[in-house]
Amino acid sequence: MDVLSEVLAASGITASSGLRIVAGGDWGMTRPEWTDAALYGVVSGEGVLLTREDGLRPFAAGDVLLLTSGIAHVIASSPSAEAAICDGRAVAEAQHSGDFMRLGTGDATVQLVAASYSRDMIAPLPWLQQLPDVIHIRAEATDARTVTTMHLLDLELTEPGAGSRIIIDRLVDVLLACALRSWANGDTECESSLWRALRDPAVVSAVAAIHRDPSHAWTAATLAKEAAVSRTTLNRRFEAATGDGPATYLTRWRMHLAARRLRDSDDTVEHIAAESGYTSVAAFSRAFRRELDTPPAQFRRDSRIT
């Protein structure tokens, strides 16, 4: 099983928009904090990204910038450039017409593809909670797939045609997956998070087994067999990669899936408990409350309030 694909699918992340930005001279744009994550692919030129939480990050052609939590930020030609608040109407018009959004008044020297992602905020996965606010993948760390996808997205935004909306959404999804894979494989920022698990074949095998059949009565011994290592080795490597043991991860994954079913289905708590691998509703409810700080029935009521 492809763990990254499973995590992205279960997280409810979907592309919500794509946009081409062309800039030149002294330019800047401020985007206030909002719920969607943002991604910028730098097709050409250079500039800076500024956030209160992360400070200043210069970027150049081939870089990818991912703002995972929707924090307020500025993209600009320099730290001193005047940055206007992002014009939502101009963004919508550019997306509708297939035109670019222009920043600055000088000759165009910078070209970006921008995208945003909506996220399902009900019971967010620890995978997402452990991402840093800003992920910066520099050109030398990106692979050919990332670069190709960035240029394909730029082309489709430049020359939209029949089916462009779905093509753009799919390319934005691919660009996000490529960016996260490049970061997880090569950036030291993920050393103490679940993302480090993607670097360890034994841990990946155990996580994949849990994802494949979360209701199974997994034990450290059976997961170790899936990973083809000893139980002691799996526990040590799992904790080194994720900070927790396999049993903790199993419970969290089960509770995440259960939370979605409580919100999105009319299945009884008893049925969801059984499908989550629990023979006792009381045991399921205790585990759910420990993980999400609320009983299952209350969670269902609260999550359906519109």
VEXBA-911638 format. One line per field, with one value per atom (N, C-alpha, C): x, y, z; atom name. Coordinates in steps of 0.05 Angstrom, whole numbers, always signed. Layout:
N
east: c(X,...);
north: c(Y,...);
up: c(Z,...);
atom: c(CA,...);
end
This chain:
306
east: c(+17,+0,+17,+9,+23,+14,+31,+23,+17,+34,+29,+2,-4,-30,-53,-50,-71,-75,-53,-55,-69,-61,-73,-103,-110,-138,-154,-144,-158,-159,-141,-140,-161,-174,-194,-183,-158,-146,-154,-164,-172,-163,-156,-148,-173,-169,-192,-188,-164,-160,-131,-127,-101,-99,-75,-72,-44,-41,-15,-9,+14,+22,+47,+45,+68,+75,+101,+109,+134,+138,+162,+166,+191,+197,+195,+184,+180,+151,+149,+122,+119,+94,+88,+59,+52,+24,+22,+3,-2,-27,-25,-49,-55,-78,-85,-88,-89,-93,-121,-122,-147,-145,-167,-167,-152,-150,-137,-107,-94,-65,-58,-34,-25,+1,+4,+29,+36,+62,+73,+96,+93,+115,+128,+154,+169,+178,+165,+171,+196,+198,+221,+224,+248,+253,+259,+258,+264,+249,+248,+234,+237,+219,+220,+192,+192,+167,+172,+152,+155,+131,+136,+114,+123,+104,+111,+123,+112,+121,+148,+154,+177,+199,+192,+212,+214,+238,+244,+256,+245,+256,+258,+283,+287,+280,+268,+262,+272,+276,+286,+273,+278,+265,+270,+248,+249,+242,+240,+232,+202,+194,+166,+162,+142,+136,+108,+106,+80,+74,+52,+44,+20,+27,+9,-16,-14,-35,-50,-45,-59,-51,-27,-19,-16,-19,-15,+13,+17,+43,+45,+69,+75,+93,+88,+107,+114,+140,+148,+175,+182,+208,+231,+225,+245,+231,+245,+232,+221,+232,+223,+201,+194,+174,+146,+131,+104,+86,+71,+55,+25,+9,-20,-33,-56,-71,-82,-81,-90,-118,-121,-147,-163,-182,-198,-213,-222,-237,-218,-193,-174,-166,-164,-158,-180,-205,-227,-229,-225,-226,-204,-180,-158,-163,-174,-181,-202,-222,-244,-235,-218,-210,-186,-171,-146,-123,-127,-107,-89,-68,-51,-58,-49,-52,-26,-27,-2,+4,+29,+39,+62,+63,+85,+80,+97,+94,+117,+138,+161,+157,+177,+176,+175,+160,+156,+183,+191,+215,+210,+186,+180,+153,+153,+128,+124,+100,+93,+67,+65,+39,+31,+7,-3,-27,-30,-52,-61,-86,-95,-109,-110,-121,-140,-164,-182,-176,-181,-175,-199,-204,-225,-214,-226,-215,-227,-245,-256,-235,-227,-208,-183,-168,-145,-125,-113,-93,-68,-55,-29,-9,-11,+7,+6,-18,-21,-13,-20,-14,+16,+31,+60,+76,+62,+75,+83,+106,+113,+95,+93,+76,+86,+112,+124,+143,+138,+156,+168,+194,+208,+226,+218,+234,+250,+276,+292,+296,+302,+304,+321,+344,+362,+350,+329,+317,+292,+283,+259,+267,+249,+255,+241,+247,+236,+206,+193,+164,+152,+165,+155,+158,+181,+186,+167,+164,+146,+117,+108,+81,+77,+97,+95,+92,+107,+106,+80,+70,+44,+22,+23,+2,+4,+28,+31,+19,+24,+14,-16,-28,-57,-70,-58,-68,-66,-44,-39,-58,-62,-78,-101,-121,-142,-159,-171,-188,-209,-221,-242,-229,-243,-233,-212,-207,-185,-189,-214,-219,-210,-217,-210,-180,-169,-140,-124,-132,-118,-119,-143,-146,-128,-127,-111,-81,-73,-45,-37,-55,-50,-47,-64,-61,-34,-26,-1,+23,+21,+43,+45,+23,+24,+37,+29,+40,+70,+78,+106,+122,+111,+125,+129,+108,+110,+129,+129,+148,+177,+182,+209,+218,+200,+207,+212,+194,+196,+221,+229,+253,+279,+278,+304,+307,+286,+288,+290,+309,+314,+291,+274,+253,+233,+232,+213,+225,+249,+263,+247,+232,+218,+188,+179,+150,+144,+118,+109,+121,+127,+137,+164,+178,+203,+198,+174,+167,+170,+165,+166,+195,+214,+242,+250,+234,+242,+223,+234,+217,+201,+213,+200,+176,+180,+158,+136,+144,+124,+108,+120,+106,+85,+92,+74,+51,+57,+36,+18,+29,+13,-6,+3,-14,-38,-32,-53,-73,-64,-82,-98,-86,-99,-122,-119,-140,-140,-151,-149,-165,-185,-201,-189,-167,-154,-143,-142,-131,-100,-89,-60,-46,-24,-7,+21,+39,+66,+79,+71,+83,+73,+47,+37,+46,+49,+59,+89,+103,+132,+135,+117,+117,+112,+93,+88,+113,+128,+151,+177,+174,+197,+221,+214,+234,+224,+241,+232,+214,+199,+181,+197,+219,+236,+246,+255,+266,+244,+220,+199,+191,+188,+181,+202,+227,+249,+249,+246,+247,+221,+199,+173,+174,+184,+185,+206,+228,+248,+238,+221,+211,+187,+169,+144,+141,+157,+154,+135,+121,+102,+105,+93,+94,+72,+73,+53,+25,+22,-5,-18,-2,-13,-21,-5,-12,-37,-40,-64,-89,-88,-111,-118,-98,-103,-115,-105,-115,-144,-150,-177,-196,-188,-205,-209,-189,-193,-214,-212,-232,-259,-260,-286,-299,-283,-294,-307,-294,-306,-333,-334,-358,-380,-373,-393,-406,-389,-400,-415,-404,-414,-434,-438,-457,-477,-497,-517,-513,-490,-484,-485,-494,-495,-466,-464,-439,-429,-448,-441,-429,-441,-430,-403,-399,-374,-352,-360,-341,-331,-350,-342,-325,-332,-316,-289,-286,-260,-243,-253,-237,-242,-265,-271,-295,-292,-315,-333,-323,-339,-343,-368,-373,-360,-360,-348,-318,-304,-276,-271,-288,-286,-291,-311,-317,-295,-283,-260,-237,-231,-209,-215,-239,-247,-245,-255,-254,-225,-208,-180,-167,-174,-161,-173,-200,-213,-227,-223,-233,-264,-278,-307,-318,-341,-353,-363,-365,-373,-400,-420,-446,-445,-431,-428,-413,-392,-377,-395,-412,-430,-448,-459,-477,-462,-439,-425,-414,-406,-394,-415,-440,-461,-475,-466,-478,-468,-485,-478,-482);
north: c(-24,+0,+25,+45,+71,+88,+90,+104,+134,+147,+176,+180,+164,+166,+162,+142,+136,+159,+171,+193,+217,+224,+247,+242,+217,+211,+213,+202,+202,+229,+247,+274,+292,+284,+301,+325,+324,+347,+347,+369,+371,+398,+398,+424,+441,+467,+485,+508,+512,+532,+531,+542,+545,+572,+584,+611,+615,+631,+638,+667,+672,+699,+708,+731,+743,+769,+773,+797,+809,+835,+848,+875,+884,+909,+906,+926,+925,+914,+891,+878,+864,+860,+845,+840,+819,+812,+799,+809,+798,+781,+757,+740,+736,+746,+743,+713,+708,+680,+671,+645,+633,+603,+589,+560,+543,+551,+535,+536,+513,+513,+525,+535,+548,+536,+536,+526,+545,+551,+566,+550,+547,+536,+558,+561,+583,+574,+583,+575,+590,+615,+631,+655,+666,+689,+683,+703,+700,+721,+717,+735,+725,+734,+726,+720,+701,+695,+704,+718,+728,+719,+708,+701,+709,+716,+723,+699,+675,+652,+642,+644,+631,+651,+676,+696,+698,+704,+709,+685,+678,+657,+666,+671,+677,+652,+656,+633,+640,+619,+622,+601,+603,+586,+557,+541,+513,+506,+526,+521,+517,+503,+499,+507,+524,+533,+524,+510,+500,+512,+526,+537,+520,+502,+480,+487,+509,+516,+541,+552,+576,+601,+602,+625,+650,+673,+698,+700,+710,+712,+733,+740,+759,+746,+748,+742,+768,+773,+799,+797,+819,+820,+824,+836,+840,+846,+844,+849,+878,+896,+924,+932,+913,+919,+924,+942,+947,+924,+913,+890,+896,+896,+900,+874,+877,+853,+839,+813,+797,+805,+811,+820,+795,+788,+764,+765,+789,+792,+788,+799,+795,+766,+752,+723,+708,+713,+699,+705,+730,+737,+723,+722,+708,+679,+667,+638,+632,+650,+646,+650,+669,+676,+660,+648,+635,+654,+679,+699,+697,+713,+713,+737,+735,+757,+772,+798,+814,+829,+827,+842,+859,+884,+903,+916,+935,+950,+947,+934,+930,+907,+903,+881,+855,+836,+810,+795,+789,+774,+749,+748,+726,+713,+687,+673,+651,+651,+631,+617,+592,+578,+576,+585,+585,+566,+553,+535,+536,+529,+527,+500,+491,+465,+468,+457,+456,+431,+432,+410,+404,+379,+370,+373,+391,+397,+380,+361,+343,+322,+321,+301,+300,+322,+323,+302,+290,+269,+280,+264,+273,+279,+265,+270,+300,+311,+339,+358,+350,+367,+369,+350,+350,+364,+374,+388,+416,+426,+454,+473,+498,+518,+523,+523,+529,+506,+495,+476,+488,+489,+501,+480,+471,+451,+467,+468,+482,+467,+481,+469,+444,+445,+422,+398,+401,+379,+368,+382,+373,+353,+335,+316,+324,+308,+314,+315,+298,+297,+323,+334,+359,+382,+383,+404,+402,+377,+373,+380,+372,+379,+409,+423,+452,+465,+455,+467,+459,+435,+427,+444,+449,+466,+494,+504,+531,+532,+511,+510,+509,+493,+490,+515,+529,+555,+576,+574,+594,+589,+564,+558,+538,+548,+530,+521,+497,+487,+469,+452,+434,+416,+414,+397,+409,+435,+448,+447,+450,+451,+426,+403,+378,+372,+381,+377,+393,+418,+436,+424,+416,+404,+380,+363,+339,+346,+365,+373,+386,+401,+413,+391,+370,+348,+334,+330,+317,+333,+360,+377,+376,+375,+373,+347,+325,+299,+298,+309,+309,+326,+349,+366,+353,+340,+327,+303,+289,+266,+276,+298,+309,+318,+331,+342,+319,+299,+277,+261,+259,+243,+258,+284,+298,+321,+329,+353,+344,+355,+348,+358,+376,+386,+365,+342,+322,+300,+305,+284,+273,+289,+280,+277,+271,+269,+243,+239,+215,+214,+236,+237,+222,+220,+205,+175,+166,+138,+130,+149,+142,+135,+140,+133,+106,+93,+68,+46,+27,+7,-10,-16,-32,-18,+8,+24,+28,+33,+36,+11,-13,-38,-41,-33,-35,-15,+9,+29,+21,+10,+2,-21,-39,-61,-50,-30,-17,-4,+11,+25,+5,-17,-37,-50,-55,-69,-58,-34,-21,-35,-51,-65,-91,-100,-125,-123,-145,-145,-146,-123,-122,-122,-136,-135,-127,-121,-115,-139,-163,-187,-190,-186,-190,-167,-143,-121,-125,-135,-141,-162,-182,-202,-189,-171,-156,-141,-131,-114,-131,-157,-176,-168,-159,-153,-164,-163,-172,-151,-159,-141,-118,-125,-105,-85,-95,-77,-58,-69,-53,-31,-38,-18,+4,-4,+16,+34,+23,+39,+55,+45,+59,+84,+80,+102,+123,+114,+132,+149,+137,+151,+169,+160,+174,+186,+177,+187,+170,+151,+134,+105,+87,+59,+52,+28,+20,+19,+12,+10,+38,+58,+86,+95,+89,+97,+83,+57,+42,+55,+62,+74,+101,+117,+144,+141,+122,+119,+109,+90,+80,+103,+119,+141,+162,+167,+186,+175,+150,+139,+138,+131,+130,+158,+178,+206,+213,+206,+212,+197,+172,+156,+167,+176,+188,+212,+228,+252,+246,+228,+225,+203,+186,+164,+163,+147,+143,+116,+104,+79,+84,+64,+66,+66,+77,+76,+48,+30,+1,-10,-4,-14,-2,+24,+37,+26,+21,+9,-18,-35,-61,-59,-41,-37,-25,-13,-1,-21,-46,-66,-70,-59,-61,-79,-97,-115,-103,-81,-67,-38,-29,-1,+17,+7,+22,+27,+6,+8,+27,+25,+44,+73,+77,+104,+116,+99,+109,+117,+100,+107,+132,+134,+158,+183,+182,+205,+213,+194,+200,+214,+206,+217,+244,+247,+271,+288,+280,+297,+300,+281,+283,+255,+248,+221,+220,+195,+192,+206,+201,+213,+243,+255,+284,+294,+279,+287,+287,+267,+265,+290,+297,+320,+346,+350,+374,+377,+355,+356,+360,+356,+360,+387,+403,+430,+447,+460,+476,+506);
up: c(+0,+0,+0,-15,-16,+7,+27,+52,+47,+31,+26,+12,-8,-21,-2,+15,+34,+54,+63,+82,+68,+44,+30,+25,+17,+12,+38,+60,+85,+98,+90,+102,+90,+68,+56,+42,+33,+20,-10,-19,-47,-58,-84,-97,-98,-92,-93,-114,-123,-144,-154,-178,-190,-203,-203,-213,-223,-245,-255,-247,-236,-227,-243,-254,-268,-254,-249,-233,-245,-240,-249,-235,-234,-220,-191,-177,-148,-144,-132,-130,-104,-96,-72,-68,-54,-49,-21,-6,+21,+20,+31,+33,+63,+72,+100,+108,+133,+143,+134,+125,+118,+122,+116,+123,+103,+78,+58,+59,+53,+49,+22,+19,-6,-15,-42,-54,-77,-78,-100,-114,-140,-156,-171,-169,-181,-209,-230,-257,-266,-260,-267,-248,-247,-230,-201,-185,-156,-140,-114,-96,-68,-50,-22,-12,+7,+22,+51,+62,+89,+105,+129,+148,+175,+192,+220,+235,+229,+244,+234,+208,+197,+188,+187,+178,+148,+138,+110,+96,+73,+57,+28,+18,-10,-27,-50,-68,-96,-112,-139,-157,-183,-203,-196,-198,-192,-164,-146,-118,-116,-95,-88,-59,-54,-27,-20,+3,+12,+40,+42,+68,+78,+96,+102,+119,+134,+152,+145,+121,+113,+128,+138,+153,+135,+147,+132,+122,+97,+86,+64,+57,+36,+16,-10,-30,-44,-49,-58,-72,-85,-99,-79,-56,-35,-9,+14,+39,+42,+27,+29,+9,-8,-29,-16,-28,-19,-28,-9,-16,-11,-32,-29,-21,-8,+0,-25,-25,-48,-57,-82,-93,-102,-85,-91,-117,-125,-150,-174,-172,-193,-196,-173,-174,-188,-181,-193,-223,-231,-260,-275,-264,-278,-280,-260,-261,-282,-283,-302,-331,-336,-363,-373,-354,-362,-364,-356,-357,-332,-331,-307,-289,-264,-246,-246,-251,-254,-228,-220,-196,-205,-195,-202,-229,-235,-260,-280,-271,-289,-308,-326,-344,-329,-339,-325,-323,-299,-294,-276,-265,-246,-255,-255,-262,-241,-229,-209,-217,-209,-209,-179,-173,-146,-144,-122,-118,-89,-84,-56,-52,-28,-21,+2,-1,+21,+38,+64,+82,+99,+103,+121,+149,+165,+191,+213,+206,+226,+233,+258,+267,+249,+247,+229,+236,+216,+221,+234,+251,+262,+240,+217,+194,+187,+185,+177,+200,+225,+248,+252,+243,+247,+224,+204,+183,+193,+186,+193,+177,+187,+174,+145,+142,+115,+107,+84,+72,+47,+46,+23,+10,-13,-28,-49,-46,-65,-91,-112,-139,-139,-125,-126,-112,-96,-82,-96,-116,-131,-152,-159,-180,-206,-227,-253,-254,-238,-238,-227,-206,-195,-215,-228,-247,-271,-281,-304,-297,-273,-265,-262,-252,-249,-276,-296,-323,-337,-332,-344,-332,-306,-294,-305,-308,-320,-348,-364,-391,-392,-374,-374,-365,-346,-337,-358,-374,-395,-419,-426,-450,-442,-427,-419,-442,-440,-461,-448,-465,-455,-434,-411,-389,-372,-376,-361,-331,-322,-293,-279,-291,-278,-282,-305,-310,-290,-285,-267,-238,-230,-203,-200,-220,-218,-217,-233,-233,-206,-195,-168,-148,-149,-131,-134,-159,-165,-154,-158,-149,-119,-104,-75,-67,-79,-72,-78,-101,-108,-88,-80,-61,-34,-24,+2,+0,-22,-24,-25,-40,-41,-14,+1,+27,+47,+47,+67,+61,+36,+29,+35,+36,+37,+57,+71,+88,+117,+131,+159,+177,+168,+185,+194,+179,+186,+204,+215,+230,+253,+267,+291,+288,+264,+259,+244,+240,+226,+198,+186,+159,+156,+178,+177,+172,+179,+176,+146,+128,+100,+91,+108,+101,+111,+127,+139,+128,+112,+100,+120,+143,+163,+175,+181,+192,+171,+146,+125,+122,+124,+121,+144,+168,+190,+187,+180,+176,+153,+132,+109,+117,+134,+144,+160,+177,+193,+175,+155,+136,+120,+112,+96,+110,+136,+152,+180,+184,+211,+232,+225,+245,+254,+241,+249,+277,+291,+319,+318,+309,+306,+333,+334,+358,+348,+367,+360,+345,+353,+340,+311,+306,+279,+261,+271,+255,+249,+268,+263,+241,+241,+220,+193,+191,+166,+157,+176,+170,+167,+172,+169,+187,+212,+232,+259,+279,+305,+318,+338,+352,+365,+377,+390,+370,+347,+326,+316,+311,+301,+321,+346,+366,+368,+367,+369,+344,+321,+296,+293,+301,+300,+318,+342,+361,+352,+341,+331,+308,+291,+268,+274,+292,+296,+324,+343,+370,+387,+374,+388,+379,+393,+385,+366,+354,+334,+346,+371,+383,+385,+391,+392,+364,+345,+317,+308,+314,+307,+318,+344,+357,+344,+339,+327,+299,+283,+256,+257,+275,+278,+286,+305,+315,+293,+277,+255,+236,+228,+209,+222,+248,+262,+263,+267,+268,+242,+219,+193,+190,+198,+195,+213,+237,+255,+242,+229,+216,+191,+174,+147,+143,+162,+159,+182,+179,+200,+214,+210,+224,+254,+268,+297,+309,+333,+347,+351,+356,+360,+335,+312,+286,+280,+285,+280,+298,+323,+342,+332,+323,+313,+288,+270,+246,+252,+275,+283,+298,+302,+314,+344,+354,+382,+387,+405,+412,+433,+445,+466,+459,+460,+455,+476,+501,+522,+517,+508,+503,+479,+459,+436,+445,+461,+470,+487,+504,+520,+502,+482,+464,+448,+439,+423,+440,+464,+481,+488,+493,+498,+475,+451,+427,+419,+421,+410,+432,+457,+479,+480,+467,+468,+463,+474,+469,+440,+429,+401,+394,+411,+405,+404,+423,+424,+399,+392,+368,+344,+341,+318,+317,+340,+340,+333,+346,+341,+312,+300,+273,+252,+259,+239,+241,+260,+263,+240,+225,+202,+208);
atom: c(N,CA,C,N,CA,C,N,CA,C,N,CA,C,N,CA,C,N,CA,C,N,CA,C,N,CA,C,N,CA,C,N,CA,C,N,CA,C,N,CA,C,N,CA,C,N,CA,C,N,CA,C,N,CA,C,N,CA,C,N,CA,C,N,CA,C,N,CA,C,N,CA,C,N,CA,C,N,CA,C,N,CA,C,N,CA,C,N,CA,C,N,CA,C,N,CA,C,N,CA,C,N,CA,C,N,CA,C,N,CA,C,N,CA,C,N,CA,C,N,CA,C,N,CA,C,N,CA,C,N,CA,C,N,CA,C,N,CA,C,N,CA,C,N,CA,C,N,CA,C,N,CA,C,N,CA,C,N,CA,C,N,CA,C,N,CA,C,N,CA,C,N,CA,C,N,CA,C,N,CA,C,N,CA,C,N,CA,C,N,CA,C,N,CA,C,N,CA,C,N,CA,C,N,CA,C,N,CA,C,N,CA,C,N,CA,C,N,CA,C,N,CA,C,N,CA,C,N,CA,C,N,CA,C,N,CA,C,N,CA,C,N,CA,C,N,CA,C,N,CA,C,N,CA,C,N,CA,C,N,CA,C,N,CA,C,N,CA,C,N,CA,C,N,CA,C,N,CA,C,N,CA,C,N,CA,C,N,CA,C,N,CA,C,N,CA,C,N,CA,C,N,CA,C,N,CA,C,N,CA,C,N,CA,C,N,CA,C,N,CA,C,N,CA,C,N,CA,C,N,CA,C,N,CA,C,N,CA,C,N,CA,C,N,CA,C,N,CA,C,N,CA,C,N,CA,C,N,CA,C,N,CA,C,N,CA,C,N,CA,C,N,CA,C,N,CA,C,N,CA,C,N,CA,C,N,CA,C,N,CA,C,N,CA,C,N,CA,C,N,CA,C,N,CA,C,N,CA,C,N,CA,C,N,CA,C,N,CA,C,N,CA,C,N,CA,C,N,CA,C,N,CA,C,N,CA,C,N,CA,C,N,CA,C,N,CA,C,N,CA,C,N,CA,C,N,CA,C,N,CA,C,N,CA,C,N,CA,C,N,CA,C,N,CA,C,N,CA,C,N,CA,C,N,CA,C,N,CA,C,N,CA,C,N,CA,C,N,CA,C,N,CA,C,N,CA,C,N,CA,C,N,CA,C,N,CA,C,N,CA,C,N,CA,C,N,CA,C,N,CA,C,N,CA,C,N,CA,C,N,CA,C,N,CA,C,N,CA,C,N,CA,C,N,CA,C,N,CA,C,N,CA,C,N,CA,C,N,CA,C,N,CA,C,N,CA,C,N,CA,C,N,CA,C,N,CA,C,N,CA,C,N,CA,C,N,CA,C,N,CA,C,N,CA,C,N,CA,C,N,CA,C,N,CA,C,N,CA,C,N,CA,C,N,CA,C,N,CA,C,N,CA,C,N,CA,C,N,CA,C,N,CA,C,N,CA,C,N,CA,C,N,CA,C,N,CA,C,N,CA,C,N,CA,C,N,CA,C,N,CA,C,N,CA,C,N,CA,C,N,CA,C,N,CA,C,N,CA,C,N,CA,C,N,CA,C,N,CA,C,N,CA,C,N,CA,C,N,CA,C,N,CA,C,N,CA,C,N,CA,C,N,CA,C,N,CA,C,N,CA,C,N,CA,C,N,CA,C,N,CA,C,N,CA,C,N,CA,C,N,CA,C,N,CA,C,N,CA,C,N,CA,C,N,CA,C,N,CA,C,N,CA,C,N,CA,C,N,CA,C,N,CA,C,N,CA,C,N,CA,C,N,CA,C,N,CA,C,N,CA,C,N,CA,C,N,CA,C,N,CA,C,N,CA,C,N,CA,C,N,CA,C,N,CA,C,N,CA,C,N,CA,C,N,CA,C,N,CA,C,N,CA,C,N,CA,C,N,CA,C,N,CA,C,N,CA,C,N,CA,C,N,CA,C,N,CA,C,N,CA,C,N,CA,C,N,CA,C,N,CA,C,N,CA,C,N,CA,C,N,CA,C,N,CA,C,N,CA,C,N,CA,C,N,CA,C,N,CA,C,N,CA,C,N,CA,C,N,CA,C,N,CA,C,N,CA,C,N,CA,C,N,CA,C,N,CA,C,N,CA,C,N,CA,C,N,CA,C,N,CA,C,N,CA,C,N,CA,C,N,CA,C,N,CA,C,N,CA,C,N,CA,C,N,CA,C,N,CA,C,N,CA,C,N,CA,C,N,CA,C,N,CA,C,N,CA,C,N,CA,C,N,CA,C,N,CA,C,N,CA,C,N,CA,C,N,CA,C,N,CA,C,N,CA,C,N,CA,C,N,CA,C,N,CA,C,N,CA,C,N,CA,C,N,CA,C,N,CA,C,N,CA,C,N,CA,C,N,CA,C,N,CA,C,N,CA,C,N,CA,C);
end
